[in-house]
Amino acid sequence: MSPTENSSTYRFMNERPELGKRVFIDRTARVSGAVELSDDVSVWPMSVIRGDVNRIAIGARSNIQDGCVLHVTHESDWQPDGLPLLIGEDVTVGHAAILHACTIGDRCLVGMGAIVMDGAVLEPDSMVAAGALVTPGKVISTGTLWRGNPARQARQLTADEISKLVYSARHYVRLKDLYLQELS
């Protein structure tokens, strides 16, 4: 049995996760419902990705590290279409982060234990520090670092820091490939 053909993924309400090529889902993670994982995505131990009341899409080469919780917002009178969770390419989501019905642009980093809430948007090449709370509807501008509770802009990212956003995602692709190799 391959790491993507186990009890880590399951159908909910006739929706089953769609997996790209070379996806790694740890056997202790849970991925359910309307979830799309693009090529080279990795989902690490004890993470939950629950696309039950709306959809979740995770772009190529993104990694969801240990203990993360990803969820969505349902349809309601005040939110007629609900809110999906959309994650771009080359994104690193640090250990124990919570992402709820938000949009994360390409090449972002969400720090360990950070929380990003409904309708928040991280523009490409931005970073949320460990433990930060990004409140509903907040827009994190391209090239900035946000920290605190509630999160506030701390400063502009340096060119070196921005280049490390892609490095982080590529590192996790290499690590994921090693795990897949061990499991085959």
Buried (B, 14 or more C-beta within 10 A) or exposed (E): EEBBEBEBBEEBEEBBBEBBEBBBBBEBBBBBBBBBBBBBBBBBEBBBBBBBBBBBBBBBBBBBBBBBBBBBBEEEEEBEEBBBBBBBBBBBBBBBBBBBBBBBBBBBBBBBBBBBBBBBBBBBBBBBBBBBBBBBEBEBEBBBBBBEEEBEEBEEBEEEBBEBBBEBBBEBBEBBBEBBEEBE
